[in-house]
């Protein structure tokens, strides 16, 4: 191409095959996509903030409408899910009316369409992905099932055929991004992850569409039924029923003060401390009051308590709720902020509580960074040892799926101005 502008030969109002009823060319100037003349790799991030972080590392300082670029790379992004599944009436207009006779709705192939609010960004991606100056793609969406689905749906709906690689990182620090680009994998390596995500997405659609219509028609009231939300609601409702049905009963316990310590009366057979009748409790008190007791048995037992496992998202949410009263969503939001914006922790949406063997040097570096903060007292002992005492409760690659446990990064930690909790 001789011009320094991308040329698309696209007329306004022309459909691009996202859906029969979808038009993503409204009010957009397609000829302001200046990226240069050389063949480039197109990197697609999940959100603009991540795209900018990657651009800073790769030196992509030139700006276009919806993307950044350099001589070697173009970096653009999704804005969450740019692509969604078609509604029933988009397969057959008659399905717009909810009737029991039309159920179940099971299309031979579930189709995709552009999400209405983000059509412009999808248009930008389609042009960049299929332009002749783009030689290949790099998927840089979040390293997980949902991130994989976001990229693949964009890839499918734009009918892109170009090869792509996958950036898989667990930290947003500059060094982690550089390391990730040095170890890109072929996109097909993550095909099974995509199939899993696609299966989940389509299962949600099939259950949600059919069950919601069936229950709404049957009960004559709008009811939203979902693959996850409905079982979860059932668990909450059943627990509430148990709470409502609970009948409290009074009971008594007998406690004896021995001066240096206290003891509880225990039923010799049931080993229970609870006494159903107050009169019986008083009788026990009267029998032992002022009497001399004897020690019949002394038992010593040595127990070992292993250190706690590292955090996955679920355990982090539990602890934050116990200690600070945070909701699961608030904890996730804070963790996501620490991961993306402050770059202080690794990928938070993990279900693993272990690290891989190659993480040992990173753990040592992270501990050294923490030693210059308010956490110095906690790290001093470990750093004074000849070697960090790793064990199977910390390092176990067999128990890692997509991501390792949540740990701190080696990024510079600046706690000034932060709140206590």
C-alpha positions in Angstrom: 0.0 0.0 0.0 1.5 3.3 -1.0 -0.6 5.5 1.2 0.0 5.9 4.9 -3.7 5.4 5.4 -5.7 2.1 5.5 -8.1 2.0 2.7 -11.3 -0.1 3.1 -13.6 0.4 0.2 -16.5 0.2 2.6 -19.7 2.2 2.0 -21.6 3.6 4.9 -24.7 1.5 5.9 -23.2 -1.7 4.4 -23.8 -4.8 6.6 -20.8 -6.9 7.5 -22.6 -10.2 8.3 -22.8 -9.8 12.1 -26.5 -10.3 12.0 -29.3 -9.6 9.6 -30.6 -6.8 11.8 -27.3 -5.4 12.9 -25.7 -2.4 11.2 -22.3 -1.2 12.7 -21.4 1.4 10.1 -23.5 4.3 11.2 -21.8 7.7 11.7 -18.2 6.5 11.5 -15.3 7.9 9.5 -13.4 4.8 8.3 -10.5 6.7 6.6 -8.9 8.1 9.8 -7.1 4.8 10.5 -3.5 5.9 10.0 -1.1 3.1 10.8 1.7 3.3 8.3 2.9 1.1 5.4 4.7 -1.8 7.0 3.3 -5.3 7.9 2.3 -5.3 11.5 1.0 -7.6 14.2 -2.3 -6.7 15.7 -2.6 -7.1 19.5 -6.1 -7.3 20.9 -6.5 -6.6 24.6 -9.7 -7.0 26.7 -10.0 -3.4 27.7 -8.4 0.0 26.9 -6.4 0.2 30.1 -4.7 -3.1 29.5 -4.1 -2.1 25.9 -2.4 1.1 27.0 -0.2 -0.9 29.5 1.0 -3.2 26.7 1.5 -0.2 24.4 3.8 1.4 27.0 5.9 -1.7 27.2 6.1 -2.2 23.4 6.6 1.5 22.6 3.4 2.0 20.7 3.0 5.8 21.1 1.1 6.8 17.9 -2.7 7.1 18.3 -5.5 6.1 16.1 -9.2 6.0 16.6 -9.6 3.0 18.9 -6.1 1.8 18.8 -2.4 2.6 19.3 0.5 1.6 17.0 4.2 1.6 16.2 6.2 0.4 13.2 5.8 -3.2 14.4 2.5 -3.4 16.3 -1.1 -2.2 16.3 -2.8 -2.5 19.7 -6.5 -2.3 20.0 -9.0 -3.7 22.4 -12.4 -4.9 23.2 -14.6 -3.2 25.8 -15.7 -6.4 27.6 -17.9 -8.5 25.4 -18.3 -6.9 21.9 -20.1 -10.0 20.6 -23.2 -11.7 22.0 -25.6 -14.5 21.0 -28.6 -13.8 18.8 -32.1 -13.6 20.3 -34.7 -16.2 19.3 -36.6 -13.8 17.1 -33.5 -13.3 15.0 -33.8 -16.9 14.0 -37.6 -16.8 13.4 -39.7 -13.6 13.9 -42.5 -15.8 15.2 -40.4 -16.7 18.3 -40.8 -13.1 19.5 -44.1 -14.3 21.0 -43.7 -16.5 24.0 -45.7 -19.7 23.7 -45.3 -23.1 25.2 -45.8 -24.8 21.8 -42.6 -23.1 20.5 -40.5 -24.7 23.3 -37.8 -25.9 23.4 -35.9 -23.4 21.2 -32.8 -25.2 20.0 -31.2 -23.7 16.9 -29.1 -26.0 14.8 -26.3 -23.5 15.3 -26.3 -20.6 17.8 -25.4 -17.5 15.9 -23.4 -14.4 17.0 -24.2 -10.7 16.7 -22.6 -7.4 17.6 -23.4 -6.1 21.1 -25.5 -2.9 20.4 -23.5 -0.5 22.6 -20.0 -1.4 21.3 -20.5 -1.7 17.6 -18.0 1.1 16.7 -15.1 -0.7 18.4 -16.1 -4.0 16.8 -16.0 -2.2 13.4 -12.5 -0.9 14.1 -11.3 -4.3 15.1 -12.9 -5.9 12.0 -11.1 -3.5 9.7 -7.7 -3.9 11.5 -8.0 -7.7 11.6 -8.8 -8.1 8.0 -6.6 -5.4 6.5 -3.8 -6.6 4.2 -1.2 -4.8 6.2 -2.0 -6.9 9.3 0.0 -10.1 9.0 -1.1 -11.9 12.2 -2.8 -11.4 15.5 -1.9 -11.7 19.2 -4.7 -12.4 21.6 -4.0 -10.4 24.8 -7.4 -10.7 26.5 -7.5 -11.8 30.1 -5.7 -15.1 30.6 -8.8 -17.2 31.4 -11.9 -18.9 29.9 -13.9 -15.7 29.6 -11.0 -13.7 28.1 -10.5 -16.5 25.5 -14.2 -16.4 24.6 -14.2 -12.6 24.1 -11.3 -12.9 21.5 -12.6 -16.0 19.7 -16.1 -14.5 19.3 -14.6 -11.4 17.8 -12.4 -13.6 15.5 -15.4 -15.6 14.4 -17.8 -12.7 13.8 -15.2 -10.8 11.7 -14.5 -13.9 9.7 -10.8 -13.4 10.2 -8.6 -16.2 8.9 -5.2 -14.9 9.9 -3.0 -16.9 12.3 -2.9 -15.8 15.9 -0.8 -16.3 19.0 -1.7 -16.1 22.6 -0.2 -13.8 25.3 -0.7 -15.6 28.6 0.4 -13.6 31.7 -0.5 -13.6 35.4 0.8 -10.2 36.2 0.5 -6.7 34.6 4.0 -5.5 35.5 6.3 -4.4 32.6 8.6 -7.4 33.2 5.7 -9.9 33.1 4.4 -8.4 29.9 7.9 -8.5 28.3 8.3 -12.1 29.4 4.9 -13.0 28.1 5.7 -11.6 24.6 9.0 -13.6 24.7 7.0 -16.8 25.2 3.9 -16.4 22.9 2.1 -19.7 22.1 0.2 -20.7 19.0 -3.5 -19.8 19.5 -4.6 -23.3 18.8 -2.9 -24.4 22.0 -5.9 -22.9 23.8 -8.6 -24.4 21.6 -10.0 -26.6 24.4 -10.3 -23.5 26.7 -12.3 -21.8 24.0 -14.6 -24.9 23.6 -15.2 -24.9 27.3 -16.1 -21.2 27.2 -18.3 -21.6 24.2 -20.1 -24.6 25.8 -20.7 -22.5 28.9 -22.0 -19.6 26.9 -24.4 -21.6 24.8 -25.6 -23.7 27.8 -26.5 -20.4 29.5 -28.5 -19.3 26.5 -30.3 -22.6 26.1 -31.3 -22.9 29.7 -32.0 -19.2 30.2 -34.2 -18.8 27.1 -36.2 -22.0 27.4 -36.6 -22.2 31.2 -37.4 -18.5 31.6 -40.1 -18.7 28.9 -41.5 -22.0 30.3 -41.8 -20.8 33.9 -43.1 -17.4 32.9 -45.9 -18.9 30.7 -46.8 -21.5 33.3 -47.0 -19.1 36.3 -48.2 -16.1 34.3 -45.6 -13.8 35.8 -42.2 -12.8 34.4 -39.6 -15.2 35.9 -35.9 -15.1 35.1 -34.3 -18.6 35.2 -30.6 -19.2 34.7 -28.1 -22.1 34.7 -26.2 -20.6 37.7 -28.6 -18.0 39.2 -31.5 -20.4 39.8 -29.6 -23.1 41.7 -27.9 -20.4 43.7 -31.2 -18.8 44.5 -32.5 -22.3 45.6 -29.6 -22.8 48.0 -30.3 -19.4 49.6 -34.1 -20.0 49.7 -33.6 -23.4 51.3 -31.2 -22.1 53.9 -33.7 -19.3 54.8 -36.4 -22.0 55.2 -34.1 -23.8 57.7 -33.5 -20.6 59.6 -37.3 -19.8 59.7 -38.1 -23.3 60.8 -35.5 -23.4 63.6 -37.0 -23.5 67.1 -34.6 -22.3 69.8 -34.4 -24.3 73.0 -33.0 -23.1 76.3 -30.3 -25.1 77.9 -27.9 -24.8 80.8 -24.2 -25.5 81.4 -22.3 -25.9 84.6 -19.0 -24.1 84.8 -16.5 -24.5 87.7 -13.9 -21.9 88.6 -10.6 -23.6 89.8 -8.8 -20.3 90.2 -6.2 -20.6 87.5 -8.5 -22.1 85.0 -12.2 -23.0 84.5 -13.8 -26.4 83.7 -17.1 -27.5 82.2 -19.3 -30.3 83.4 -19.5 -33.0 80.7 -22.1 -35.8 80.6 -20.2 -39.0 81.1 -22.0 -40.9 78.3 -23.0 -38.3 75.7 -20.0 -36.0 76.3 -22.4 -33.1 76.0 -22.1 -30.0 78.1 -25.7 -28.9 77.5 -28.3 -29.7 80.2 -31.9 -29.5 79.1 -33.4 -28.8 82.5 -32.4 -26.1 84.9 -33.2 -28.1 87.9 -30.8 -30.9 86.9 -28.1 -28.3 86.4 -28.8 -26.9 89.9 -28.6 -30.5 91.4 -25.1 -31.0 89.9 -24.0 -27.7 91.3 -25.2 -28.6 94.8 -23.5 -32.0 94.6 -20.0 -30.6 93.9 -20.2 -27.3 95.8 -17.5 -27.2 98.5 -16.3 -30.7 97.6 -12.7 -31.7 96.8 -12.2 -33.2 93.4 -9.5 -35.5 92.1 -7.7 -35.7 88.7 -8.6 -39.0 87.2 -6.7 -38.7 83.9 -4.3 -36.4 82.2 -3.9 -36.5 78.4 -1.1 -34.7 76.5 -1.4 -34.5 72.8 1.0 -32.9 70.4 -0.5 -31.5 67.2 1.1 -29.9 64.2 -0.7 -27.2 62.3 0.6 -26.7 58.7 0.8 -23.2 57.3 -2.3 -22.0 55.4 -2.4 -22.4 51.7 -2.0 -19.4 49.4 -5.0 -17.4 48.3 -7.2 -18.2 45.4 -10.1 -15.8 44.7 -12.7 -17.7 46.7 -10.5 -17.9 49.9 -9.5 -14.3 49.6 -13.2 -13.3 49.4 -14.0 -15.4 52.4 -11.2 -13.8 54.5 -12.1 -10.3 53.5 -15.7 -10.9 54.4 -14.7 -12.3 57.9 -12.2 -9.6 58.7 -13.7 -6.5 57.0 -17.2 -7.4 56.1 -16.5 -7.0 52.4 -18.9 -8.5 49.9 -17.5 -10.9 47.3 -17.9 -8.3 44.6 -16.1 -5.6 46.6 -13.1 -7.9 47.2 -13.0 -8.8 43.5 -13.1 -5.2 42.5 -10.2 -4.3 44.9 -8.2 -7.3 43.7 -8.8 -6.4 40.1 -7.6 -2.8 40.8 -4.5 -4.1 42.5 -3.8 -6.4 39.5 -4.6 -4.0 36.6 -3.9 -0.5 37.8 -1.4 -0.8 40.6 0.2 -4.0 39.3 0.8 -5.3 42.9 -0.7 -8.7 42.7 -1.0 -11.5 40.2 -4.1 -12.5 38.3 -6.9 -12.5 40.9 -9.6 -14.7 39.1 -7.7 -17.9 39.9 -9.0 -21.1 41.4 -5.5 -22.5 42.4 -3.8 -22.1 45.7 -0.4 -23.3 44.6 2.6 -22.1 42.6 4.7 -23.8 40.0 8.3 -24.7 40.5 9.5 -21.9 38.2 7.9 -19.3 40.5 10.5 -19.8 43.3 12.8 -16.9 42.1 9.8 -14.6 41.8 8.7 -15.4 45.3 12.1 -14.5 46.6 12.1 -11.2 44.7 8.6 -10.4 45.9 9.6 -11.0 49.6 12.6 -8.7 49.2 10.3 -6.0 47.8 8.0 -6.4 50.8 10.9 -6.1 53.2 11.1 -2.4 52.4 7.5 -1.8 53.5 5.4 -2.1 56.7 5.6 -5.9 56.2 9.3 -6.0 57.0 8.8 -7.8 60.3 7.0 -10.6 58.6 9.6 -11.1 55.9 12.8 -10.7 58.0 12.9 -14.2 59.4 12.4 -15.9 56.0 14.9 -13.8 54.2 17.6 -14.5 56.9 17.3 -18.3 56.1 19.8 -19.9 53.8 16.9 -20.9 51.5 13.1 -20.2 51.5 11.5 -23.4 52.9 9.2 -24.3 50.0 7.0 -27.4 50.3 4.1 -29.1 48.6 1.7 -26.7 50.2 3.2 -23.9 48.3 4.8 -25.4 45.2 2.7 -28.0 43.3 2.4 -27.7 39.6 0.0 -30.6 39.4 -2.7 -28.5 41.1 -2.4 -25.5 38.8 -4.9 -25.1 35.9 -4.9 -21.8 34.1 -3.3 -19.7 36.8 -1.3 -20.0 40.0 -2.3 -18.7 43.4 -2.5 -14.9 44.1 0.8 -13.5 45.3 2.4 -10.1 45.3 4.5 -9.0 42.3 7.9 -7.5 42.3 6.5 -4.1 41.3 7.6 -1.1 43.5 5.2 -0.9 46.4 4.1 2.6 47.4 1.6 2.4 50.3 1.6 6.1 51.0 -1.9 7.5 50.8 -3.6 4.1 51.0 -6.4 3.5 53.5 -5.8 0.9 56.3 -8.5 -1.5 54.9 
